[in-house]
Amino acid sequence: ITVKSSNPDTVTAAGEERDDPPREEPWKTALKTTVVDIEVGEFQGHKVSLWDLLHSHYIPEENRKELLELYEVGELTLEQVKTVVSTIVTRAAAAAA
């Protein structure tokens, strides 16, 4: 039996508010919370999230889409994405210098 309530503060059995935005995908959260120490360009001296590096001007859109797809389906590990992104950013910054 479902009881309808006009109370906007009603919570579900799981204790979550009904109007919560959808949760972020775990793979996306991992990219946003994993930080890399890149010593090139504007990132020098800063820890930068993999997500920010992937969306920087150093990573061409085609590469970004491919890396995200491969990581999302589990063909690449977080560590592999970190290595590839670090390499691309380092090489692109060196070529621009």
C-alpha positions as a LaTeX table, in Angstrom:
\begin{tabular}{lrrr}
\hline
Residue & $x$ (\AA) & $y$ (\AA) & $z$ (\AA) \\
\hline
Ile1 & 0.00 & 0.00 & 0.00 \\
Thr2 & 1.39 & 3.40 & $-0.96$ \\
Val3 & 0.44 & 6.42 & 1.09 \\
Lys4 & 0.66 & 9.72 & $-0.72$ \\
Ser5 & 1.73 & 12.71 & 1.31 \\
Ser6 & 1.63 & 16.39 & 0.54 \\
Asn7 & 4.66 & 16.95 & 2.77 \\
Pro8 & 7.57 & 18.05 & 0.52 \\
Asp9 & 10.08 & 16.72 & 3.06 \\
Thr10 & 8.93 & 13.13 & 2.65 \\
Val11 & 11.82 & 10.71 & 2.40 \\
Thr12 & 11.85 & 7.27 & 0.81 \\
Ala13 & 12.47 & 4.07 & 2.71 \\
Ala14 & 16.13 & 4.32 & 1.79 \\
Gly15 & 16.31 & 7.69 & 3.51 \\
Glu16 & 16.89 & 9.68 & 0.35 \\
Glu17 & 14.86 & 12.67 & $-0.66$ \\
Arg18 & 12.71 & 11.95 & $-3.67$ \\
Asp19 & 13.90 & 14.93 & $-5.68$ \\
Asp20 & 17.60 & 14.09 & $-5.41$ \\
Pro21 & 19.42 & 14.61 & $-8.69$ \\
Pro22 & 20.68 & 11.38 & $-10.23$ \\
Arg23 & 23.97 & 10.23 & $-8.75$ \\
Glu24 & 27.10 & 10.72 & $-10.80$ \\
Glu25 & 28.49 & 7.64 & $-12.52$ \\
Pro26 & 31.23 & 5.99 & $-10.39$ \\
Trp27 & 33.72 & 6.06 & $-13.28$ \\
Lys28 & 33.21 & 9.81 & $-13.69$ \\
Thr29 & 33.62 & 10.41 & $-9.94$ \\
Ala30 & 36.87 & 8.41 & $-10.01$ \\
Leu31 & 38.26 & 10.63 & $-12.79$ \\
Lys32 & 37.27 & 13.78 & $-10.91$ \\
Thr33 & 38.79 & 12.65 & $-7.60$ \\
Thr34 & 42.05 & 11.17 & $-8.93$ \\
Val35 & 44.71 & 13.85 & $-9.02$ \\
Val36 & 47.91 & 13.91 & $-11.01$ \\
Asp37 & 51.07 & 15.93 & $-10.55$ \\
Ile38 & 51.86 & 17.33 & $-14.00$ \\
Glu39 & 54.91 & 19.56 & $-14.20$ \\
Val40 & 54.14 & 21.27 & $-17.50$ \\
Gly41 & 52.29 & 24.30 & $-18.78$ \\
Glu42 & 49.67 & 25.95 & $-16.61$ \\
Phe43 & 49.49 & 22.80 & $-14.46$ \\
Gln44 & 53.05 & 23.17 & $-13.16$ \\
Gly45 & 53.14 & 23.04 & $-9.39$ \\
His46 & 49.47 & 22.04 & $-9.10$ \\
Lys47 & 47.69 & 18.76 & $-8.56$ \\
Val48 & 45.09 & 18.39 & $-11.29$ \\
Ser49 & 42.22 & 15.92 & $-11.56$ \\
Leu50 & 42.26 & 13.46 & $-14.44$ \\
Trp51 & 38.87 & 14.88 & $-15.43$ \\
Asp52 & 40.33 & 18.39 & $-15.78$ \\
Leu53 & 43.33 & 17.08 & $-17.72$ \\
Leu54 & 41.07 & 15.14 & $-20.07$ \\
His55 & 39.10 & 18.31 & $-20.75$ \\
Ser56 & 42.16 & 20.54 & $-21.16$ \\
His57 & 43.27 & 21.91 & $-24.52$ \\
Tyr58 & 46.13 & 19.38 & $-24.53$ \\
Ile59 & 43.81 & 16.43 & $-25.20$ \\
Pro60 & 42.17 & 16.44 & $-28.63$ \\
Glu61 & 38.41 & 15.78 & $-28.50$ \\
Glu62 & 38.75 & 12.51 & $-30.44$ \\
Asn63 & 41.29 & 11.17 & $-27.93$ \\
Arg64 & 39.17 & 12.32 & $-24.99$ \\
Lys65 & 36.05 & 10.58 & $-26.29$ \\
Glu66 & 37.95 & 7.37 & $-26.99$ \\
Leu67 & 39.63 & 7.33 & $-23.57$ \\
Leu68 & 36.35 & 8.02 & $-21.77$ \\
Glu69 & 34.56 & 5.28 & $-23.69$ \\
Leu70 & 37.30 & 2.70 & $-23.07$ \\
Tyr71 & 37.45 & 3.58 & $-19.38$ \\
Glu72 & 33.67 & 3.59 & $-18.95$ \\
Val73 & 33.29 & 0.07 & $-20.39$ \\
Gly74 & 36.23 & $-1.22$ & $-18.36$ \\
Glu75 & 38.78 & $-1.77$ & $-21.13$ \\
Leu76 & 41.16 & 0.69 & $-19.47$ \\
Thr77 & 41.93 & 0.88 & $-15.76$ \\
Leu78 & 42.14 & 4.18 & $-13.90$ \\
Glu79 & 45.91 & 3.75 & $-13.74$ \\
Gln80 & 46.09 & 3.24 & $-17.52$ \\
Val81 & 44.01 & 6.36 & $-18.16$ \\
Lys82 & 46.28 & 8.28 & $-15.79$ \\
Thr83 & 49.39 & 7.11 & $-17.67$ \\
Val84 & 47.97 & 7.87 & $-21.13$ \\
Val85 & 46.63 & 11.29 & $-20.16$ \\
Ser86 & 49.86 & 12.27 & $-18.40$ \\
Thr87 & 51.89 & 11.23 & $-21.43$ \\
Ile88 & 49.68 & 13.11 & $-23.92$ \\
Val89 & 49.67 & 16.29 & $-21.81$ \\
Thr90 & 53.43 & 16.17 & $-21.22$ \\
Arg91 & 54.21 & 15.62 & $-24.91$ \\
Ala92 & 51.73 & 18.27 & $-26.09$ \\
Ala93 & 53.14 & 20.84 & $-23.66$ \\
Ala94 & 56.71 & 20.00 & $-24.68$ \\
Ala95 & 55.81 & 20.38 & $-28.36$ \\
Ala96 & 54.18 & 23.74 & $-27.68$ \\
Ala97 & 57.22 & 25.03 & $-25.77$ \\
\hline
\end{tabular}
